[in-house]
Amino acid sequence: MPARRVRVVLTLEDRLAARLRAADYTSWREKVKAVNGCARPIRLLGSHQLRDTTGSVVHHYSGSIFAPCGNRRETVCPACSDRYSADAFHLIRAGLCGGDKGVPESVTEHPRVFVTLTAPSFGKVHTRRVSRRGRVIPCGCGTKHYREDDPRIGTPLDPDAYDYEAAVLWQAHAGKLWHRFTVRLRRELAHRAGLKAREFADHARLSYSKVAEYQRRGLVHFHALIRLDGPDGPTDRSPTWASTELLTDAITAAANGVVVTTERPDGSTLSLRWGEQLDIRPVNHEDTTDSEAIGERALAGYIAKYATKGTGTVDGADRPIRSERDIEHLRISEHHRRMIRTCWTLGGLDQYEDLNLRRWAHMLGFRGHFLTKSRAYSTTFKQIREDRRAYRIAEALDRYGLDPDEVLVVNDWAFTGAGYRNDAERELALGIAERLRTQRQQQYRKENTQ
């Protein structure tokens, strides 16, 4: 009688212990630390060489390495999200404070405002309002939502009366609405300066950076830092007629006047506008307690924070929808599920082919970039990454006592896969990422208390 095979099922704790005892654990851990504990690193196999002017190899490495995935969403990869957020902070702050990355400190003297543009209403939703005394005001449903994380907040009071088609179409056209807004704003500014629209570029330049943030109801609103420069950008003094008051007035007129026209599935006209809630706050050179203004550093951190957020739902909606069946298995609210289902349905119609709604169904129809800026606002993400790469190369060459101008770097890498081999490695990598994040936070607090 043949011997029976016994299948041994190891628990996660057993697999973690086995990985920690593995002979290659130390080298694997160093690879993970090199990408700050990236949740889904790119695996590469190949070699790296440093050669001097004579062609002699002064350093050589061959084998496998990890490269960061680069995903900006915190729910997908906290480590890469932290790096993106830090880059976004420096990009935004450079355009606010100057003194770095090609932007002079005199930019703080230019008219600047922080603007929030919202989506219009497509039906009544559950809300949580608080009185001046801090008491929760009853919602339209008749109850009080005491908890800020109440899952009902942002969902329709009557789902059947909520205009899901218009909501999805507004979301899909939000980027176009923003573009129309910036065009209209330049015209409004020119009008108030006594100029013709075509003459505006000869006297001033509109610079901005903006980030999209999802509200609880699943619709984006835009936070934007808008600055009025001279015609050559931040290095050029603003024209004498430019002021914060004039910029505020022009923004109000542009936001109220811009419209994008599309059509519903039945062919009727649908006019898409900004919502009634428009918030415009002046930007102060220093952080302030004034409720009507906002400080530079606080603003840069605020925008960078929301640049890494997803849809505000759960992890399941942070990835593309491959088929209609996938929609039913997402761990999201029924309201967000219905928005995704509406995207999928409208995406199958020929009249909305150019909107690519099925491709962007997981983003509830929004298909724009989360963080964008005008050309002359400040530096670019590409430049920030190139500066960091140059710094790391110089740091490595310094360890070998080499001159960067007299060294040839030769890389030969091939893609072998993405992610970790099993759940034990993923858990260990997340632990490493959390420790590195804690160390960075402690170092930051230490530097800012000295």
C-alpha positions, 0 to 999 in steps of 0.5 A: 500500500503506497504511503499517503502524502501529508500536506503541511499548511504553514501559517503566515507566522511560520512563513515570516520566520522562515524568510527571516532565517533564509540565507539571503534575508540580509541582502533582500532586506537591503534591496527593500530598504533601497526602495524605502519599503515599496509595496510592489517594487519592479524586479530587475536583473543585470549589472552596473559598472563604474569606469574611469577615463582609462576604461578600467572598471573601478566598481562592478555589481551584477545580480538583482535589484529593486526599483520603486513602483512610483505609484502616487496613491497612499492606498496602493504604495505608502512608500512611493506615496510619501516620496511623491508627496515630498516632491509635490511639497517642494514643487508647490513651495518653490512657487510660493516662497521662491529662493530655490529651484529657479524661483526668486524670493521676490515671488512672495510679493506677487498677488496670490490666492488659494481657490477651491472650486467645487462640483454643483449639486446633483441631488440632496445628500446626507450632510454633517453640519455643526452650529457655532456652539459645536452642536450637530445640526440635523441632516435632511434625513431627519437624524443627526450624524454625530460621527464624522466617519458616518458612511451615510455622509455624502450619499444621496437621500433619495438614490433614485432621484439623484442625477448619476448621469449628470454627475459622471458627465460633469466629472468626465469634463472637469478637466475641460471645465478647468481649462475654460476657467483659466482662459476666461480668467485671463480675459477677466483680468485683461478687462479689469486692467483695461487691456484687450484679451490678446494683449494680456500676455504682453503685460502679465502671466497667470501661473497656478498649481492645482490638485484634485480632491475627492469629496465624500459624495464621490465628486472632485473639487479643485484646490488651486494656488493662483499667482499673477506674475509679470509677462516673463513669469516669477522672475518678472515683477507683477504689473502695477495694476495687479492686486489680490483684490483684482485677482479675487474679483476676476476669479469670481467672475470667471468661475461664475461665467464658464460653462461646458455644454454636452448632451445626455444619452437621450440627446438633450443638452446638459450644461456643466458649471462649477458649484455655488461654493467658491472659496478664495483666500489670500496667501500670506508670506508667513503662517497666520492665525487670520481665518481669511488667509492661509500661510505658505508652508501650510498651503504647500503641505495641504496641497501635497497631502491631497495629491496622494489621495485616491477616490476616498473610497477603499483600495478596490476602487484604486485599480481599473475595472476590467469587466462589469462583473468586477463592479459587484465585487468591489468593497465600496458603498452602493453610491460609489458602486452606482457611479462606477456602474453609470460610468460603465453604462455610458462608456458603452455608448458611441456618443461618449467614446472620446471620454473613455469612461470605462477606462476611468470607471474606477476613478468615478469618471474623473480622467484628469491629473491629480496635480497639475501646474502652469509652465512658469509656476515653478520647477517640474517633477522631472527636474526634482527627480533628476536632481535627486538622481544626480545627488545619489550618483555624486554621493556614491562616487564620493564613497569611491573617491571618484570625480563625477566628470571623470567616470562613465556609468554603465547600466544593463538591466532587464525587467523580471517581474513586479511585486514580492514573491509571497505574502511573507515578503510583503508583510516584512516590506510593509514593516520596513517601510513603516520603520523608515517612515517613523525614522524620517518623521523623528528626524524631521521633528528633531531638525525643526526643534533645534 
